[in-house]
Amino acid sequence: MYTNDDLRNLSADEKKRQSHSIRMQMTVLESDQRKLQSEQKLLDAEIRKLKTEKERLEIDVNKKEESYKKIKNQTIQNEEELKRLRKRLNFL
C-alpha cells in the first residue's frame, strides 16, 4: 500500500493506473454488494414464508393432537362400557 506521501510523489501515469485500479475494485465490490443484497432479500422472503408455514403446521398439529385426545378418551370410555356390559351379561 502507498502512504499519502507516496501517492503525492507518483507520476501522472501511475496515478491514472492507481485510479483505474481502485475504480475497478470498487466496481467489483459494488457488483458483489448488489448480489449479496439480492440474495439477502430472497432469503428474507423465504424465511418469512417458512415461518408462516411453520405457524400453520403448528396449528394443524395442535388440532390433530386435540382430535387424537378426544378419540383416545372416547376409546377408553367405550372399553369401559364394554367391560361393564360383559360383566352384566355374565351375571345374567
DRENDRENKOL-320278 format. One record per residue (C-alpha): residue in one letter; residue number from 1; x, y, z. Coordinates in steps of 0.1 Angstrom, whole numbers, plus 5000, padded with zeros to 4 digits. Layout:
# DRENDRENKOL-320278
+--------+-----+------+------+------+
| residu | num |    x |    y |    z |
+--------+-----+------+------+------+
|      a | NUM |    X |    Y |    Z |
...
+--------+-----+------+------+------+
# end
This chain:
# DRENDRENKOL-320278
+--------+-----+------+------+------+
| residu | num |    x |    y |    z |
+--------+-----+------+------+------+
|      m |   1 | 5000 | 5000 | 5000 |
|      y |   2 | 5010 | 5035 | 4994 |
|      t |   3 | 5012 | 5061 | 5021 |
|      n |   4 | 4999 | 5096 | 5015 |
|      d |   5 | 5034 | 5109 | 5008 |
|      d |   6 | 5040 | 5081 | 4983 |
|      l |   7 | 5007 | 5090 | 4965 |
|      r |   8 | 5017 | 5126 | 4962 |
|      n |   9 | 5050 | 5116 | 4946 |
|      l |  10 | 5035 | 5093 | 4919 |
|      s |  11 | 5038 | 5102 | 4882 |
|      a |  12 | 5007 | 5112 | 4863 |
|      d |  13 | 5006 | 5078 | 4845 |
|      e |  14 | 5010 | 5059 | 4878 |
|      k |  15 | 4982 | 5080 | 4894 |
|      k |  16 | 4960 | 5071 | 4864 |
|      r |  17 | 4968 | 5034 | 4868 |
|      q |  18 | 4961 | 5035 | 4905 |
|      s |  19 | 4929 | 5054 | 4900 |
|      h |  20 | 4918 | 5029 | 4873 |
|      s |  21 | 4927 | 5000 | 4896 |
|      i |  22 | 4907 | 5015 | 4925 |
|      r |  23 | 4877 | 5021 | 4903 |
|      m |  24 | 4878 | 4985 | 4891 |
|      q |  25 | 4879 | 4973 | 4926 |
|      m |  26 | 4850 | 4995 | 4935 |
|      t |  27 | 4830 | 4982 | 4906 |
|      v |  28 | 4836 | 4946 | 4915 |
|      l |  29 | 4827 | 4953 | 4952 |
|      e |  30 | 4796 | 4972 | 4942 |
|      s |  31 | 4785 | 4943 | 4920 |
|      d |  32 | 4792 | 4918 | 4948 |
|      q |  33 | 4773 | 4940 | 4971 |
|      r |  34 | 4742 | 4941 | 4948 |
|      k |  35 | 4744 | 4903 | 4945 |
|      l |  36 | 4746 | 4899 | 4983 |
|      q |  37 | 4717 | 4923 | 4988 |
|      s |  38 | 4696 | 4904 | 4963 |
|      e |  39 | 4704 | 4871 | 4980 |
|      q |  40 | 4696 | 4886 | 5013 |
|      k |  41 | 4662 | 4898 | 5001 |
|      l |  42 | 4654 | 4863 | 4987 |
|      l |  43 | 4664 | 4846 | 5019 |
|      d |  44 | 4644 | 4871 | 5040 |
|      a |  45 | 4613 | 4864 | 5019 |
|      e |  46 | 4619 | 4826 | 5021 |
|      i |  47 | 4623 | 4828 | 5059 |
|      r |  48 | 4591 | 4848 | 5063 |
|      k |  49 | 4573 | 4822 | 5041 |
|      l |  50 | 4587 | 4793 | 5061 |
|      k |  51 | 4578 | 4810 | 5094 |
|      t |  52 | 4542 | 4814 | 5082 |
|      e |  53 | 4541 | 4778 | 5071 |
|      k |  54 | 4556 | 4767 | 5104 |
|      e |  55 | 4528 | 4786 | 5123 |
|      r |  56 | 4502 | 4769 | 5101 |
|      l |  57 | 4517 | 4735 | 5107 |
|      e |  58 | 4518 | 4741 | 5144 |
|      i |  59 | 4481 | 4749 | 5143 |
|      d |  60 | 4474 | 4717 | 5123 |
|      v |  61 | 4495 | 4697 | 5148 |
|      n |  62 | 4475 | 4712 | 5177 |
|      k |  63 | 4442 | 4704 | 5160 |
|      k |  64 | 4453 | 4668 | 5153 |
|      e |  65 | 4466 | 4663 | 5189 |
|      e |  66 | 4432 | 4676 | 5202 |
|      s |  67 | 4413 | 4652 | 5179 |
|      y |  68 | 4436 | 4623 | 5190 |
|      k |  69 | 4430 | 4631 | 5227 |
|      k |  70 | 4392 | 4631 | 5221 |
|      i |  71 | 4393 | 4598 | 5202 |
|      k |  72 | 4416 | 4583 | 5228 |
|      n |  73 | 4392 | 4593 | 5256 |
|      q |  74 | 4362 | 4580 | 5236 |
|      t |  75 | 4380 | 4547 | 5231 |
|      i |  76 | 4387 | 4544 | 5268 |
|      q |  77 | 4351 | 4552 | 5276 |
|      n |  78 | 4339 | 4526 | 5251 |
|      e |  79 | 4362 | 4499 | 5265 |
|      e |  80 | 4349 | 4506 | 5300 |
|      e |  81 | 4314 | 4504 | 5288 |
|      l |  82 | 4321 | 4471 | 5270 |
|      k |  83 | 4336 | 4457 | 5302 |
|      r |  84 | 4306 | 4469 | 5322 |
|      l |  85 | 4282 | 4453 | 5297 |
|      r |  86 | 4302 | 4420 | 5296 |
|      k |  87 | 4300 | 4418 | 5334 |
|      r |  88 | 4263 | 4424 | 5333 |
|      l |  89 | 4259 | 4398 | 5306 |
|      n |  90 | 4279 | 4373 | 5326 |
|      f |  91 | 4258 | 4380 | 5356 |
|      l |  92 | 4227 | 4370 | 5338 |
+--------+-----+------+------+------+
# end
